[in-house]
Amino acid sequence: MVKKETDYAKFNEIADKIIHTEKYESMKNYIAHSDITTYEHSVLVAKSAYNYAVNHKVKCDIESLVRGALLHDYFLYDWHKNPKFTFHGFKHAKIAMKNAERDYGLNDKEKNIILSHMFPLNLFSFPKCREAWIVTMADKKSAITETMRKYKKGYKNNTERRG
């Protein structure tokens, strides 16, 4: 079976309005998981969600899907260093949504995507649309992959020292 190459032209058209802004680029200063910045993580989640929706021909609002995915972790702080932000997993979606609303404006789907991306950790922020479910799943997949990368590197380094 030959895998079809995804056309990212529509993705780029939507993403370029956000990712090249000074505020969004500031996300390059904050770590999401392991050594991945929130900028890299959010772009990866958005591309993964877009890829899934396009390749599976999901009937959805592609613009809201991409915007919500890009902005799902738009909390703009380093949660690893600042003790004020304990319980980050429970709080950051609301902070990201407020920041995104202030800087980019959001529709209801985009708000739900951002607020619910931590489901089921945040049980009362339930994904209410296809777009939110797709981003939630893309976020989980990316977060696990990024976090495991750290441990794979550590395991490989430990094995090399023993060998």
C-alpha positions in Angstrom: 0.0 0.0 0.0 1.4 3.4 -1.0 1.0 6.1 1.5 -0.4 9.3 0.0 1.6 12.5 0.6 -0.4 15.2 2.4 -0.7 18.6 0.8 0.1 21.2 3.4 -0.8 24.2 1.3 -4.1 24.9 3.2 -2.3 24.2 6.5 0.4 26.7 5.7 -2.1 29.3 4.6 -3.8 29.1 8.0 -0.7 28.6 10.2 1.3 31.4 8.6 -1.1 34.0 10.1 -0.2 32.8 13.6 3.2 31.2 13.7 5.2 34.1 12.4 3.9 36.6 15.0 6.3 37.8 17.8 4.1 36.4 20.6 3.8 33.0 19.0 7.5 32.8 18.3 8.1 33.5 22.0 6.9 29.9 22.6 10.4 28.8 21.3 11.6 29.9 24.8 9.5 27.4 26.7 9.8 23.7 27.0 6.8 21.5 26.6 8.1 17.9 27.0 11.7 16.7 27.2 13.7 19.1 25.0 10.8 20.0 22.7 9.6 23.7 22.9 5.9 24.6 23.1 6.3 26.1 19.6 7.6 22.8 18.1 5.1 20.7 20.0 2.1 22.9 19.0 3.1 22.9 15.3 3.6 19.1 15.4 0.2 18.6 17.0 -1.4 20.9 14.4 0.3 19.1 11.5 -0.7 15.7 13.0 -4.3 16.8 13.4 -4.5 18.3 9.9 -2.9 15.2 8.4 -5.4 12.9 10.1 -8.4 15.1 9.1 -7.3 15.4 5.5 -6.2 11.8 4.9 -9.3 10.3 6.6 -11.6 12.8 4.8 -13.1 14.0 8.1 -15.8 16.5 7.6 -14.7 19.3 9.9 -13.7 23.0 10.0 -10.1 22.7 9.0 -9.3 26.3 9.9 -10.6 25.9 13.4 -8.8 22.6 13.7 -5.4 24.1 12.7 -5.9 27.3 14.7 -7.0 25.5 17.9 -4.2 23.0 17.6 -1.6 25.7 17.1 -2.9 27.6 20.1 -3.7 24.7 22.5 -0.5 25.3 24.6 -0.3 29.1 24.1 0.2 29.6 27.9 3.5 31.6 27.4 5.4 30.6 30.5 7.9 27.9 31.5 6.0 25.6 33.7 9.1 23.7 34.7 10.8 26.6 36.4 8.0 28.7 37.9 6.5 27.3 41.2 3.5 29.6 40.8 2.3 27.3 38.1 2.0 24.1 40.0 -0.9 21.9 38.8 0.0 23.1 35.3 -1.8 20.2 33.7 -5.1 21.4 35.2 -4.6 25.1 34.6 -2.8 25.8 31.4 -5.7 25.2 29.0 -7.7 28.1 30.5 -4.6 30.3 30.4 -3.8 29.3 26.8 -7.4 30.0 25.8 -7.4 33.5 27.4 -4.1 34.4 25.8 -5.2 33.1 22.4 -8.5 35.0 22.6 -6.6 38.2 23.5 -4.0 37.9 20.7 -5.8 36.1 17.9 -9.6 36.0 18.6 -11.3 32.7 18.8 -14.5 31.1 17.6 -16.4 28.6 19.8 -14.8 25.5 18.3 -11.3 26.9 18.8 -12.2 27.7 22.4 -13.4 24.1 22.9 -10.3 22.7 21.2 -8.0 24.6 23.5 -10.0 24.1 26.7 -10.6 20.4 26.2 -7.2 19.2 24.9 -6.3 17.9 28.4 -9.3 15.6 28.6 -9.6 13.3 30.4 -7.3 14.9 33.0 -9.6 17.9 33.0 -12.8 15.9 33.2 -15.2 18.9 33.0 -13.6 20.3 29.8 -15.1 17.8 27.4 -14.3 17.8 23.6 -17.7 18.8 22.0 -16.8 18.7 18.3 -14.8 16.5 15.9 -12.0 19.1 15.7 -11.5 19.0 19.5 -11.4 15.2 19.6 -8.8 15.1 16.8 -6.6 17.7 18.5 -6.9 15.9 21.9 -5.8 12.7 20.3 -2.9 14.3 18.3 -1.8 16.1 21.5 -1.7 12.8 23.5 0.2 11.1 20.7 2.8 13.9 20.4 3.2 14.3 24.2 3.9 10.6 24.7 6.3 10.4 21.8 8.2 13.5 22.9 8.4 12.4 26.6 9.5 8.9 25.6 12.2 10.3 23.4 13.9 11.6 26.6 13.9 8.1 28.1 15.0 6.4 25.0 18.0 8.8 24.8 18.8 8.1 28.5 18.5 4.3 28.0 20.7 4.4 24.9 23.3 6.5 26.7 23.3 4.2 29.7 23.7 1.1 27.5 26.6 2.7 25.7 28.4 3.4 29.0 27.9 -0.3 30.1 29.1 -1.7 26.7 
